[in-house]
C-alpha cells in the first residue's frame, strides 16, 4: 500500500513535469518570435530598394531635415536638365550615429545649398540612400559609416 505522502510526492512530480513542458513550449515560442523580429529588422536595413551598383549626385536647396529615428531624412529641390524643379529626398543612418559623427538637428537648414551623393532607387523615384553630404561652402558632413 502506498502512503498518502508518497501519492502527494508523485502528484507533485507529475505537476512539475507538466510545468517543464509548458515552460519549454513558451521558450520555443519566444525564440521563434525573436527570430521573426530579427528577420524583419534585417529586411528593414536591407538595400534591396536601391541600385548599389550605381551612384548619383544631386545638387539643390534643402527644404527639410528630419533628425529623428529610425533614419534621418533630408528633403531638397533640384533642377533637372530642362530647368524643371524636382523634389528629392534621401535617407541616412540614425540620429545617434550621426550625432557621434558631429551632426546636430540644425546641421542642415531650409535654404542651405547641398550636394547629395548616394544610391538611387531602382524604381527611378527621386530618392537616394545617402552616402555623402556636401554643404554649399564645400564642407563635407561625415555620414557616420553607414546606414
The first five atom37 places (N, CA, C, CB, O) and aatype in JSON, in Angstrom:
{
  "aatype": [20, 20, 20, 20, 20, 20, 20, 20, 20, 20, 20, 20, 20, 20, 20, 20, 20, 20, 20, 20, 20, 20, 20, 20, 20, 20, 20, 20, 20, 20, 20, 20, 20, 20, 20, 20, 20, 20, 20, 20, 20, 20, 20, 20, 20, 20, 20, 20, 20, 20, 20, 20, 20, 20, 20, 20, 20, 20, 20, 20, 20, 20, 20, 20, 20, 20, 20, 20, 20, 20, 20, 20, 20, 20, 20, 20, 20, 20, 20, 20, 20, 20, 20, 20, 20, 20, 20, 20, 20, 20, 20, 20, 20, 20, 20, 20, 20, 20, 20, 20, 20, 20, 20, 20, 20, 20, 20, 20, 20, 20, 20, 20, 20, 20, 20, 20, 20, 20, 20, 20, 20, 20, 20, 20, 20, 20, 20, 20, 20, 20, 20, 20, 20, 20, 20, 20, 20, 20, 20, 20, 20, 20, 20, 20, 20, 20, 20],
  "atom_mask": [
    [1, 1, 1, 1, 1],
    [1, 1, 1, 1, 1],
    [1, 1, 1, 1, 1],
    [1, 1, 1, 1, 1],
    [1, 1, 1, 1, 1],
    [1, 1, 1, 1, 1],
    [1, 1, 1, 1, 1],
    [1, 1, 1, 1, 1],
    [1, 1, 1, 1, 1],
    [1, 1, 1, 1, 1],
    [1, 1, 1, 1, 1],
    [1, 1, 1, 1, 1],
    [1, 1, 1, 1, 1],
    [1, 1, 1, 1, 1],
    [1, 1, 1, 1, 1],
    [1, 1, 1, 1, 1],
    [1, 1, 1, 1, 1],
    [1, 1, 1, 1, 1],
    [1, 1, 1, 1, 1],
    [1, 1, 1, 1, 1],
    [1, 1, 1, 1, 1],
    [1, 1, 1, 1, 1],
    [1, 1, 1, 1, 1],
    [1, 1, 1, 1, 1],
    [1, 1, 1, 1, 1],
    [1, 1, 1, 1, 1],
    [1, 1, 1, 1, 1],
    [1, 1, 1, 1, 1],
    [1, 1, 1, 1, 1],
    [1, 1, 1, 1, 1],
    [1, 1, 1, 1, 1],
    [1, 1, 1, 1, 1],
    [1, 1, 1, 1, 1],
    [1, 1, 1, 1, 1],
    [1, 1, 1, 1, 1],
    [1, 1, 1, 1, 1],
    [1, 1, 1, 1, 1],
    [1, 1, 1, 1, 1],
    [1, 1, 1, 1, 1],
    [1, 1, 1, 1, 1],
    [1, 1, 1, 1, 1],
    [1, 1, 1, 1, 1],
    [1, 1, 1, 1, 1],
    [1, 1, 1, 1, 1],
    [1, 1, 1, 1, 1],
    [1, 1, 1, 1, 1],
    [1, 1, 1, 1, 1],
    [1, 1, 1, 1, 1],
    [1, 1, 1, 1, 1],
    [1, 1, 1, 1, 1],
    [1, 1, 1, 1, 1],
    [1, 1, 1, 1, 1],
    [1, 1, 1, 1, 1],
    [1, 1, 1, 1, 1],
    [1, 1, 1, 1, 1],
    [1, 1, 1, 1, 1],
    [1, 1, 1, 1, 1],
    [1, 1, 1, 1, 1],
    [1, 1, 1, 1, 1],
    [1, 1, 1, 1, 1],
    [1, 1, 1, 1, 1],
    [1, 1, 1, 1, 1],
    [1, 1, 1, 1, 1],
    [1, 1, 1, 1, 1],
    [1, 1, 1, 1, 1],
    [1, 1, 1, 1, 1],
    [1, 1, 1, 1, 1],
    [1, 1, 1, 1, 1],
    [1, 1, 1, 1, 1],
    [1, 1, 1, 1, 1],
    [1, 1, 1, 1, 1],
    [1, 1, 1, 1, 1],
    [1, 1, 1, 1, 1],
    [1, 1, 1, 1, 1],
    [1, 1, 1, 1, 1],
    [1, 1, 1, 1, 1],
    [1, 1, 1, 1, 1],
    [1, 1, 1, 1, 1],
    [1, 1, 1, 1, 1],
    [1, 1, 1, 1, 1],
    [1, 1, 1, 1, 1],
    [1, 1, 1, 1, 1],
    [1, 1, 1, 1, 1],
    [1, 1, 1, 1, 1],
    [1, 1, 1, 1, 1],
    [1, 1, 1, 1, 1],
    [1, 1, 1, 1, 1],
    [1, 1, 1, 1, 1],
    [1, 1, 1, 1, 1],
    [1, 1, 1, 1, 1],
    [1, 1, 1, 1, 1],
    [1, 1, 1, 1, 1],
    [1, 1, 1, 1, 1],
    [1, 1, 1, 1, 1],
    [1, 1, 1, 1, 1],
    [1, 1, 1, 1, 1],
    [1, 1, 1, 1, 1],
    [1, 1, 1, 1, 1],
    [1, 1, 1, 1, 1],
    [1, 1, 1, 1, 1],
    [1, 1, 1, 1, 1],
    [1, 1, 1, 1, 1],
    [1, 1, 1, 1, 1],
    [1, 1, 1, 1, 1],
    [1, 1, 1, 1, 1],
    [1, 1, 1, 1, 1],
    [1, 1, 1, 1, 1],
    [1, 1, 1, 1, 1],
    [1, 1, 1, 1, 1],
    [1, 1, 1, 1, 1],
    [1, 1, 1, 1, 1],
    [1, 1, 1, 1, 1],
    [1, 1, 1, 1, 1],
    [1, 1, 1, 1, 1],
    [1, 1, 1, 1, 1],
    [1, 1, 1, 1, 1],
    [1, 1, 1, 1, 1],
    [1, 1, 1, 1, 1],
    [1, 1, 1, 1, 1],
    [1, 1, 1, 1, 1],
    [1, 1, 1, 1, 1],
    [1, 1, 1, 1, 1],
    [1, 1, 1, 1, 1],
    [1, 1, 1, 1, 1],
    [1, 1, 1, 1, 1],
    [1, 1, 1, 1, 1],
    [1, 1, 1, 1, 1],
    [1, 1, 1, 1, 1],
    [1, 1, 1, 1, 1],
    [1, 1, 1, 1, 1],
    [1, 1, 1, 1, 1],
    [1, 1, 1, 1, 1],
    [1, 1, 1, 1, 1],
    [1, 1, 1, 1, 1],
    [1, 1, 1, 1, 1],
    [1, 1, 1, 1, 1],
    [1, 1, 1, 1, 1],
    [1, 1, 1, 1, 1],
    [1, 1, 1, 1, 1],
    [1, 1, 1, 1, 1],
    [1, 1, 1, 1, 1],
    [1, 1, 1, 1, 1],
    [1, 1, 1, 1, 1],
    [1, 1, 1, 1, 1],
    [1, 1, 1, 1, 1],
    [1, 1, 1, 1, 1],
    [1, 1, 1, 1, 1]
  ],
  "atom_positions": [
    [[0.84, -1.17, 0.0], [0.0, 0.0, 0.0], [0.89, 1.24, 0.0], [-0.96, 0.0, 1.21], [1.88, 1.32, 0.72]],
    [[0.49, 2.2, -0.83], [1.26, 3.44, -0.95], [0.7, 4.44, 0.05], [1.2, 4.01, -2.4], [-0.51, 4.62, 0.19]],
    [[1.63, 5.07, 0.73], [1.19, 6.04, 1.74], [0.68, 7.32, 1.08], [2.33, 6.36, 2.71], [0.97, 7.59, -0.09]],
    [[-0.06, 8.08, 1.83], [-0.6, 9.35, 1.34], [0.52, 10.32, 0.97], [-1.51, 9.99, 2.41], [0.4, 11.1, 0.02]],
    [[1.59, 10.25, 1.71], [2.75, 11.14, 1.44], [3.38, 10.78, 0.09], [3.81, 11.02, 2.58], [3.76, 11.68, -0.66]],
    [[3.5, 9.51, -0.22], [4.08, 9.05, -1.49], [3.19, 9.48, -2.65], [4.26, 7.51, -1.48], [3.7, 9.9, -3.69]],
    [[1.88, 9.37, -2.51], [0.96, 9.78, -3.56], [1.1, 11.29, -3.8], [-0.5, 9.41, -3.18], [1.09, 11.74, -4.95]],
    [[1.22, 12.06, -2.73], [1.37, 13.5, -2.86], [2.67, 13.84, -3.59], [1.34, 14.18, -1.48], [2.71, 14.74, -4.42]],
    [[3.73, 13.11, -3.28], [5.02, 13.33, -3.93], [4.93, 13.0, -5.42], [6.12, 12.48, -3.25], [5.47, 13.74, -6.25]],
    [[4.28, 11.91, -5.76], [4.11, 11.52, -7.16], [3.31, 12.59, -7.9], [3.39, 10.14, -7.27], [3.66, 12.95, -9.02]],
    [[2.25, 13.11, -7.29], [1.45, 14.17, -7.92], [2.29, 15.43, -8.14], [0.23, 14.49, -7.06], [2.17, 16.08, -9.18]],
    [[3.12, 15.76, -7.16], [3.99, 16.94, -7.31], [4.96, 16.75, -8.47], [4.76, 17.2, -6.0], [5.2, 17.69, -9.24]],
    [[5.52, 15.56, -8.61], [6.45, 15.28, -9.71], [5.75, 15.37, -11.06], [7.09, 13.89, -9.53], [6.31, 15.92, -12.01]],
    [[4.55, 14.85, -11.15], [3.78, 14.93, -12.4], [3.49, 16.39, -12.72], [2.45, 14.11, -12.3], [3.61, 16.81, -13.87]],
    [[3.11, 17.15, -11.71], [2.8, 18.57, -11.9], [4.05, 19.33, -12.36], [2.27, 19.18, -10.59], [3.96, 20.18, -13.24]],
    [[5.2, 19.01, -11.78], [6.44, 19.67, -12.2], [6.76, 19.32, -13.65], [7.61, 19.25, -11.29], [7.21, 20.18, -14.41]],
    [[6.53, 18.09, -14.03], [6.76, 17.68, -15.41], [5.9, 18.46, -16.37], [6.5, 16.19, -15.57], [6.37, 18.87, -17.44]],
    [[4.62, 18.68, -16.01], [3.73, 19.47, -16.86], [4.23, 20.92, -16.96], [2.28, 19.43, -16.29], [4.18, 21.52, -18.04]],
    [[4.7, 21.47, -15.84], [5.22, 22.84, -15.84], [6.46, 22.96, -16.73], [5.56, 23.29, -14.41], [6.62, 23.96, -17.43]],
    [[7.32, 21.95, -16.71], [8.51, 21.95, -17.56], [8.1, 21.93, -19.03], [9.42, 20.75, -17.22], [8.7, 22.63, -19.84]],
    [[7.1, 21.13, -19.37], [6.62, 21.07, -20.76], [6.08, 22.43, -21.19], [5.53, 19.98, -20.91], [6.38, 22.9, -22.29]],
    [[5.29, 23.05, -20.33], [4.72, 24.36, -20.65], [5.84, 25.39, -20.8], [3.72, 24.81, -19.56], [5.81, 26.21, -21.72]],
    [[6.82, 25.35, -19.91], [7.95, 26.27, -19.96], [8.74, 26.08, -21.26], [8.87, 26.08, -18.74], [9.16, 27.06, -21.87]],
    [[8.94, 24.85, -21.67], [9.66, 24.58, -22.92], [8.89, 25.15, -24.12], [9.88, 23.07, -23.1], [9.48, 25.75, -25.02]],
    [[7.59, 24.94, -24.13], [6.78, 25.46, -25.23], [6.85, 26.98, -25.26], [5.31, 25.0, -25.09], [7.0, 27.57, -26.33]],
    [[6.73, 27.61, -24.1], [6.82, 29.07, -24.04], [8.2, 29.55, -24.51], [6.56, 29.57, -22.6], [8.29, 30.54, -25.25]],
    [[9.24, 28.88, -24.1], [10.6, 29.24, -24.5], [10.76, 29.13, -26.02], [11.63, 28.34, -23.79], [11.31, 30.03, -26.65]],
    [[10.28, 28.03, -26.6], [10.37, 27.86, -28.05], [9.57, 28.93, -28.79], [9.88, 26.47, -28.44], [10.02, 29.44, -29.81]],
    [[8.4, 29.27, -28.27], [7.59, 30.32, -28.89], [8.31, 31.66, -28.83], [6.21, 30.42, -28.2], [8.29, 32.43, -29.79]],
    [[8.95, 31.96, -27.7], [9.72, 33.19, -27.56], [10.87, 33.23, -28.56], [10.25, 33.33, -26.12], [11.11, 34.26, -29.2]],
    [[11.59, 32.12, -28.69], [12.7, 32.05, -29.65], [12.22, 32.27, -31.07], [13.42, 30.7, -29.54], [12.86, 33.0, -31.83]],
    [[11.12, 31.66, -31.44], [10.58, 31.83, -32.78], [10.18, 33.29, -33.01], [9.37, 30.9, -33.0], [10.41, 33.83, -34.09]],
    [[9.59, 33.91, -32.02], [9.21, 35.31, -32.14], [10.42, 36.21, -32.33], [8.44, 35.75, -30.91], [10.4, 37.12, -33.16]],
    [[11.48, 35.96, -31.57], [12.7, 36.75, -31.71], [13.34, 36.56, -33.08], [13.7, 36.39, -30.62], [13.82, 37.52, -33.68]],
    [[13.34, 35.34, -33.57], [13.89, 35.09, -34.9], [13.09, 35.81, -35.97], [13.91, 33.58, -35.2], [13.67, 36.34, -36.93]],
    [[11.79, 35.85, -35.81], [10.94, 36.55, -36.77], [11.25, 38.04, -36.76], [9.45, 36.31, -36.44], [11.36, 38.66, -37.82]],
    [[11.39, 38.63, -35.58], [11.69, 40.05, -35.48], [13.07, 40.36, -36.04], [11.58, 40.53, -34.04], [13.27, 41.41, -36.65]],
    [[14.03, 39.47, -35.83], [15.38, 39.67, -36.35], [15.34, 39.73, -37.87], [16.33, 38.54, -35.88], [16.0, 40.58, -38.48]],
    [[14.59, 38.85, -38.49], [14.48, 38.86, -39.95], [13.86, 40.16, -40.44], [13.64, 37.66, -40.44], [14.29, 40.71, -41.45]],
    [[12.85, 40.65, -39.73], [12.21, 41.91, -40.12], [13.18, 43.08, -39.97], [10.95, 42.16, -39.27], [13.22, 43.97, -40.82]],
    [[13.96, 43.07, -38.9], [14.94, 44.14, -38.71], [16.0, 44.11, -39.8], [15.6, 44.03, -37.32], [16.41, 45.16, -40.28]],
    [[16.44, 42.92, -40.19], [17.43, 42.81, -41.26], [16.84, 43.31, -42.58], [17.92, 41.34, -41.41], [17.49, 44.04, -43.32]],
    [[15.62, 42.93, -42.86], [14.97, 43.38, -44.09], [14.83, 44.89, -44.09], [13.59, 42.71, -44.25], [14.99, 45.53, -45.14]],
    [[14.54, 45.47, -42.95], [14.4, 46.91, -42.84], [15.7, 47.61, -43.23], [13.98, 47.31, -41.42], [15.67, 48.66, -43.86]],
    [[16.82, 47.03, -42.85], [18.1, 47.65, -43.13], [18.72, 47.15, -44.42], [19.05, 47.41, -42.0], [19.89, 47.44, -44.7]],
    [[17.98, 46.42, -45.19], [18.49, 45.92, -46.46], [18.58, 47.03, -47.49], [17.61, 44.8, -46.97], [18.07, 48.13, -47.29]],
    [[19.24, 46.73, -48.57], [19.42, 47.72, -49.62], [18.69, 47.33, -50.9], [20.9, 47.92, -49.91], [19.01, 47.83, -51.98]],
    [[17.72, 46.44, -50.8], [17.02, 45.91, -51.97], [16.32, 47.0, -52.78], [16.02, 44.87, -51.55], [16.15, 46.84, -53.99]],
    [[15.92, 48.08, -52.15], [15.22, 49.17, -52.83], [16.16, 50.04, -53.67], [14.5, 50.04, -51.8], [15.71, 50.78, -54.54]],
    [[17.46, 49.94, -53.41], [18.42, 50.84, -54.05], [19.34, 50.1, -55.02], [19.24, 51.55, -52.99], [19.64, 48.92, -54.84]],
    [[19.78, 50.83, -56.04], [20.73, 50.29, -57.01], [22.14, 50.6, -56.52], [20.47, 50.88, -58.45], [22.69, 51.66, -56.84]],
    [[22.71, 49.68, -55.75], [24.03, 49.92, -55.15], [25.18, 49.77, -56.14], [24.23, 48.98, -53.99], [26.34, 49.96, -55.78]],
    [[24.86, 49.42, -57.37], [25.89, 49.33, -58.41], [26.1, 50.7, -59.08], [25.5, 48.27, -59.47], [27.01, 50.86, -59.89]],
    [[25.25, 51.66, -58.73], [25.31, 52.97, -59.37], [25.2, 54.04, -58.3], [24.18, 53.13, -60.44], [24.4, 53.92, -57.36]],
    [[25.99, 55.09, -58.44], [25.92, 56.22, -57.53], [25.56, 57.47, -58.33], [27.27, 56.41, -56.77], [26.04, 57.67, -59.44]],
    [[24.71, 58.31, -57.74], [24.36, 59.57, -58.4], [24.64, 60.73, -57.44], [22.85, 59.58, -58.84], [24.74, 60.54, -56.23]],
    [[24.75, 61.92, -58.01], [24.96, 63.13, -57.22], [23.92, 64.15, -57.67], [26.43, 63.7, -57.39], [23.74, 64.4, -58.86]],
    [[23.25, 64.74, -56.68], [22.2, 65.73, -56.96], [22.48, 66.97, -56.11], [20.76, 65.15, -56.67], [22.65, 66.88, -54.9]],
    [[22.53, 68.13, -56.77], [22.77, 69.41, -56.09], [21.48, 70.21, -56.08], [23.93, 70.21, -56.77], [20.77, 70.28, -57.08]],
    [[21.19, 70.81, -54.93], [19.97, 71.59, -54.83], [19.93, 72.42, -53.56], [18.77, 70.69, -54.88], [20.96, 72.74, -52.98]],
    [[18.71, 72.75, -53.15], [18.47, 73.58, -51.97], [17.61, 72.8, -50.99], [17.79, 74.93, -52.36], [16.55, 72.28, -51.34]],
    [[18.08, 72.72, -49.74], [17.37, 71.97, -48.7], [16.01, 72.6, -48.44], [18.2, 71.93, -47.39], [15.87, 73.82, -48.35]],
    [[15.0, 71.73, -48.31], [13.65, 72.19, -47.96], [13.2, 71.61, -46.63], [12.65, 71.81, -49.06], [12.24, 72.09, -46.03]],
    [[13.88, 70.56, -46.16], [13.52, 69.95, -44.88], [14.62, 69.03, -44.39], [12.22, 69.18, -45.01], [15.43, 68.52, -45.16]],
    [[14.62, 68.83, -43.07], [15.63, 67.99, -42.43], [14.99, 67.38, -41.19], [16.94, 68.81, -42.07], [14.74, 68.08, -40.21]],
    [[14.72, 66.08, -41.24], [14.11, 65.38, -40.1], [15.18, 64.58, -39.38], [12.95, 64.45, -40.57], [15.59, 63.51, -39.83]],
    [[15.63, 65.1, -38.24], [16.67, 64.46, -37.44], [15.98, 63.59, -36.39], [17.61, 65.53, -36.76], [16.03, 63.87, -35.2]],
    [[15.34, 62.51, -36.86], [14.53, 61.65, -35.99], [14.81, 60.18, -36.31], [13.01, 61.97, -36.16], [15.32, 59.84, -37.38]],
    [[14.47, 59.32, -35.35], [14.6, 57.87, -35.54], [13.48, 57.37, -36.44], [14.58, 57.13, -34.18], [12.43, 58.0, -36.49]],
    [[13.66, 56.28, -37.13], [14.86, 55.43, -37.12], [15.93, 55.9, -38.08], [14.48, 54.01, -37.46], [17.09, 55.52, -37.94]],
    [[15.58, 56.74, -39.08], [16.56, 57.22, -40.05], [16.36, 58.7, -40.29], [16.45, 56.44, -41.37], [15.23, 59.18, -40.42]],
    [[17.45, 59.42, -40.36], [17.41, 60.85, -40.66], [17.04, 61.02, -42.13], [18.78, 61.53, -40.34], [17.51, 60.27, -42.99]],
    [[16.19, 61.99, -42.41], [15.74, 62.26, -43.77], [16.13, 63.69, -44.16], [14.19, 62.06, -43.88], [16.02, 64.63, -43.36]],
    [[16.58, 63.84, -45.41], [16.85, 65.16, -45.96], [15.94, 65.34, -47.17], [18.37, 65.33, -46.36], [15.79, 64.42, -47.99]],
    [[15.34, 66.51, -47.28], [14.47, 66.84, -48.41], [15.06, 68.06, -49.1], [13.0, 67.1, -47.94], [15.49, 69.0, -48.44]],
    [[15.07, 68.06, -50.44], [15.59, 69.18, -51.17], [14.96, 69.27, -52.55], [17.11, 69.08, -51.29], [14.31, 68.34, -53.03]],
    [[15.16, 70.43, -53.17], [14.69, 70.64, -54.53], [15.9, 70.84, -55.42], [13.72, 71.86, -54.62], [16.85, 71.53, -55.05]],
    [[15.86, 70.23, -56.6], [16.95, 70.34, -57.57], [16.34, 70.51, -58.95], [17.88, 69.1, -57.51], [15.23, 70.04, -59.22]],
    [[17.07, 71.17, -59.82], [16.6, 71.36, -61.19], [17.16, 70.25, -62.08], [17.03, 72.76, -61.74], [18.31, 69.85, -61.95]],
    [[16.3, 69.76, -62.99], [16.76, 68.75, -63.95], [17.41, 69.45, -65.15], [15.58, 67.85, -64.42], [17.61, 70.67, -65.14]],
    [[17.73, 68.69, -66.17], [18.41, 69.23, -67.36], [17.62, 70.33, -68.07], [18.7, 68.11, -68.33], [18.19, 71.2, -68.71]],
    [[16.3, 70.27, -67.95], [15.45, 71.26, -68.63], [15.17, 72.48, -67.76], [14.15, 70.62, -69.04], [14.54, 73.43, -68.21]],
    [[15.63, 72.44, -66.5], [15.39, 73.56, -65.59], [14.16, 73.37, -64.72], [15.25, 74.82, -66.36], [13.87, 74.23, -63.88]],
    [[13.44, 72.27, -64.9], [12.26, 71.99, -64.08], [12.7, 71.58, -62.67], [11.37, 70.88, -64.73], [13.66, 70.84, -62.5]],
    [[11.98, 72.07, -61.68], [12.3, 71.76, -60.28], [11.76, 70.38, -59.92], [11.73, 72.83, -59.32], [10.6, 70.06, -60.2]],
    [[12.61, 69.57, -59.3], [12.22, 68.23, -58.83], [12.39, 68.18, -57.32], [13.07, 67.12, -59.53], [13.35, 68.72, -56.77]],
    [[11.46, 67.52, -56.67], [11.56, 67.31, -55.22], [12.29, 65.99, -54.98], [10.12, 67.3, -54.55], [11.94, 64.96, -55.55]],
    [[13.31, 66.03, -54.13], [14.12, 64.87, -53.81], [14.06, 64.61, -52.31], [15.58, 65.07, -54.26], [13.76, 65.5, -51.52]],
    [[14.34, 63.38, -51.95], [14.52, 63.04, -50.54], [15.6, 61.99, -50.43], [13.19, 62.55, -49.91], [15.83, 61.21, -51.36]],
    [[16.25, 61.97, -49.29], [17.3, 61.0, -49.05], [17.27, 60.5, -47.62], [18.65, 61.59, -49.37], [16.82, 61.19, -46.71]],
    [[17.75, 59.29, -47.45], [17.75, 58.65, -46.14], [19.19, 58.41, -45.68], [16.96, 57.31, -46.19], [20.05, 57.98, -46.45]],
    [[19.41, 58.71, -44.41], [20.7, 58.48, -43.77], [20.54, 57.45, -42.66], [21.29, 59.81, -43.21], [19.49, 56.83, -42.51]],
    [[21.58, 57.3, -41.89], [21.56, 56.41, -40.74], [20.79, 57.06, -39.58], [23.01, 56.06, -40.3], [20.09, 58.05, -39.78]],
    [[20.91, 56.52, -38.39], [20.17, 57.01, -37.23], [20.76, 58.32, -36.69], [20.16, 55.96, -36.13], [21.93, 58.61, -36.91]],
    [[19.94, 59.1, -35.99], [20.46, 60.33, -35.37], [21.59, 60.03, -34.38], [19.33, 61.06, -34.65], [22.51, 60.83, -34.24]],
    [[21.51, 58.9, -33.71], [22.54, 58.53, -32.74], [23.91, 58.44, -33.41], [22.2, 57.2, -32.06], [24.89, 59.01, -32.93]],
    [[23.96, 57.72, -34.53], [25.24, 57.56, -35.24], [25.71, 58.91, -35.81], [25.11, 56.52, -36.38], [26.9, 59.23, -35.74]],
    [[24.79, 59.69, -36.35], [25.18, 60.99, -36.92], [25.63, 61.96, -35.83], [24.01, 61.59, -37.7], [26.53, 62.77, -36.07]],
    [[25.03, 61.89, -34.65], [25.46, 62.74, -33.54], [26.91, 62.43, -33.18], [24.55, 62.54, -32.31], [27.71, 63.34, -32.93]],
    [[27.25, 61.15, -33.16], [28.64, 60.76, -32.87], [29.59, 61.24, -33.96], [28.75, 59.24, -32.71], [30.79, 61.42, -33.72]],
    [[29.06, 61.44, -35.18], [29.89, 61.92, -36.3], [29.93, 63.45, -36.35], [29.34, 61.37, -37.63], [30.62, 64.03, -37.19]],
    [[29.19, 64.12, -35.43], [29.24, 65.58, -35.34], [28.0, 66.32, -35.79], [30.37, 66.05, -36.12], [27.99, 67.55, -35.77]],
    [[26.96, 65.62, -36.21], [25.74, 66.27, -36.68], [24.9, 66.75, -35.49], [24.92, 65.3, -37.55], [25.02, 66.24, -34.37]],
    [[24.04, 67.73, -35.76], [23.02, 68.17, -34.8], [21.7, 68.32, -35.58], [23.43, 69.52, -34.08], [21.67, 68.19, -36.8]],
    [[20.64, 68.6, -34.85], [19.34, 68.77, -35.52], [19.31, 70.02, -36.39], [18.22, 68.82, -34.49], [18.36, 70.22, -37.16]],
    [[20.32, 70.88, -36.27], [20.37, 72.08, -37.11], [21.54, 72.04, -38.1], [20.49, 73.33, -36.23], [21.95, 73.09, -38.61]],
    [[22.07, 70.86, -38.38], [23.18, 70.75, -39.34], [22.77, 71.21, -40.73], [23.68, 69.31, -39.4], [23.58, 71.77, -41.47]],
    [[21.52, 70.96, -41.09], [21.0, 71.38, -42.39], [19.72, 72.17, -42.14], [20.74, 70.16, -43.35], [18.82, 71.71, -41.44]],
    [[19.68, 73.36, -42.74], [18.5, 74.22, -42.56], [17.86, 74.49, -43.92], [18.89, 75.56, -41.87], [18.55, 74.5, -44.94]],
    [[16.55, 74.7, -43.94], [15.9, 75.05, -45.21], [16.62, 76.24, -45.85], [14.4, 75.38, -45.0], [16.92, 77.23, -45.18]],
    [[16.88, 76.14, -47.14], [17.57, 77.2, -47.86], [19.06, 76.92, -48.05], [17.4, 78.49, -47.14], [19.7, 77.56, -48.88]],
    [[19.62, 75.96, -47.29], [21.03, 75.61, -47.45], [21.27, 74.94, -48.81], [21.5, 74.67, -46.31], [20.49, 74.08, -49.24]],
    [[22.34, 75.34, -49.47], [22.75, 74.67, -50.7], [23.43, 73.36, -50.3], [23.7, 75.57, -51.58], [24.31, 73.36, -49.44]],
    [[23.03, 72.26, -50.92], [23.6, 70.95, -50.59], [23.84, 70.13, -51.85], [22.66, 70.18, -49.63], [23.16, 70.29, -52.87]],
    [[24.82, 69.25, -51.74], [25.07, 68.27, -52.79], [25.04, 66.9, -52.12], [26.45, 68.53, -53.53], [25.79, 66.64, -51.19]],
    [[24.15, 66.05, -52.61], [23.94, 64.73, -52.03], [24.39, 63.67, -53.03], [22.44, 64.52, -51.64], [24.03, 63.72, -54.2]],
    [[25.18, 62.73, -52.55], [25.61, 61.59, -53.38], [25.18, 60.31, -52.7], [27.14, 61.6, -53.61], [25.18, 60.2, -51.47]],
    [[24.8, 59.33, -53.52], [24.41, 58.05, -52.95], [23.78, 57.16, -54.0], [23.46, 58.25, -51.79], [23.89, 57.39, -55.2]],
    [[23.11, 56.14, -53.51], [22.5, 55.13, -54.38], [21.05, 55.5, -54.69], [22.57, 53.74, -53.74], [20.27, 55.74, -53.78]],
    [[20.7, 55.53, -55.98], [19.32, 55.84, -56.35], [18.4, 54.64, -56.15], [19.25, 56.32, -57.81], [18.86, 53.5, -56.04]],
    [[17.11, 54.9, -56.11], [16.16, 53.79, -56.03], [16.11, 53.08, -57.38], [14.74, 54.3, -55.63], [16.35, 53.67, -58.43]],
    [[15.8, 51.81, -57.32], [15.66, 51.03, -58.56], [14.43, 51.46, -59.34], [15.57, 49.53, -58.24], [14.37, 51.29, -60.56]],
    [[13.45, 52.01, -58.64], [12.19, 52.41, -59.29], [12.33, 53.71, -60.09], [11.1, 52.57, -58.25], [11.47, 54.03, -60.91]],
    [[13.4, 54.45, -59.84], [13.57, 55.73, -60.52], [12.97, 56.9, -59.76], [12.96, 55.67, -61.87], [13.04, 58.04, -60.22]],
    [[12.39, 56.64, -58.59], [11.85, 57.72, -57.77], [12.98, 58.65, -57.35], [11.1, 57.15, -56.52], [14.14, 58.24, -57.3]],
    [[12.66, 59.88, -57.05], [13.67, 60.87, -56.66], [14.04, 60.68, -55.18], [13.15, 62.32, -56.91], [13.72, 61.5, -54.33]],
    [[14.7, 59.59, -54.93], [15.1, 59.23, -53.57], [16.48, 58.6, -53.62], [14.08, 58.25, -52.92], [16.81, 57.86, -54.55]],
    [[17.3, 58.91, -52.6], [18.69, 58.44, -52.55], [18.98, 57.85, -51.18], [19.68, 59.59, -52.87], [18.56, 58.39, -50.15]],
    [[19.7, 56.74, -51.17], [20.3, 56.22, -49.93], [21.61, 56.98, -49.81], [20.51, 54.62, -49.96], [22.58, 56.66, -50.49]],
    [[21.63, 57.97, -48.96], [22.72, 58.95, -48.91], [24.03, 58.33, -48.39], [22.31, 60.12, -48.03], [24.06, 57.66, -47.36]],
    [[25.09, 58.58, -49.14], [26.43, 58.16, -48.76], [27.34, 59.35, -48.47], [27.04, 57.28, -49.86], [28.33, 59.22, -47.75]],
    [[27.01, 60.53, -49.04], [27.86, 61.71, -48.88], [27.01, 62.97, -48.93], [28.96, 61.76, -49.97], [26.11, 63.09, -49.77]],
    [[27.29, 63.9, -48.02], [26.61, 65.19, -47.97], [27.66, 66.29, -47.97], [25.67, 65.3, -46.71], [28.54, 66.32, -47.11]],
    [[27.56, 67.21, -48.94], [28.49, 68.34, -49.0], [27.65, 69.62, -48.99], [29.41, 68.27, -50.29], [26.72, 69.79, -49.78]],
    [[28.01, 70.5, -48.08], [27.31, 71.78, -47.96], [27.78, 72.73, -49.06], [27.54, 72.4, -46.56], [28.8, 72.48, -49.7]],
    [[27.03, 73.81, -49.28], [27.35, 74.77, -50.32], [28.73, 75.4, -50.17], [26.32, 75.85, -50.33], [29.33, 75.81, -51.16]],
    [[29.23, 75.48, -48.94], [30.55, 76.07, -48.7], [31.68, 75.05, -48.89], [30.6, 76.65, -47.29], [32.85, 75.37, -48.65]],
    [[31.34, 73.81, -49.32], [32.36, 72.79, -49.55], [32.6, 71.86, -48.37], [33.63, 73.44, -49.92], [33.34, 70.88, -48.49]],
    [[31.99, 72.17, -47.23], [32.17, 71.34, -46.04], [31.42, 70.01, -46.21], [31.68, 72.08, -44.76], [30.23, 70.0, -46.5]],
    [[32.14, 68.92, -46.03], [31.5, 67.6, -46.09], [31.06, 67.19, -44.69], [32.47, 66.54, -46.69], [31.84, 67.25, -43.74]],
    [[29.81, 66.79, -44.58], [29.29, 66.29, -43.31], [29.48, 64.77, -43.29], [27.77, 66.68, -43.11], [28.91, 64.08, -44.14]],
    [[30.27, 64.25, -42.35], [30.52, 62.81, -42.33], [29.22, 62.04, -42.04], [31.59, 62.46, -41.26], [28.43, 62.43, -41.19]],
    [[29.01, 60.94, -42.76], [27.77, 60.19, -42.62], [27.82, 59.09, -41.56], [27.39, 59.58, -43.93], [26.86, 58.35, -41.4]],
    [[28.9, 58.98, -40.86], [28.95, 58.04, -39.75], [29.19, 56.6, -40.12], [27.7, 58.11, -39.0], [29.02, 55.72, -39.28]],
    [[29.57, 56.34, -41.32], [29.98, 54.98, -41.69], [28.87, 54.03, -42.11], [30.68, 54.38, -40.57], [29.09, 52.82, -42.11]],
    [[27.72, 54.5, -42.46], [26.71, 53.58, -42.99], [25.32, 53.86, -42.5], [27.06, 52.2, -42.63], [25.05, 54.82, -41.79]],
    [[24.44, 52.98, -42.92], [23.01, 53.12, -42.57], [22.61, 52.11, -41.57], [22.14, 53.0, -43.77], [21.45, 52.08, -41.15]]
  ]
}
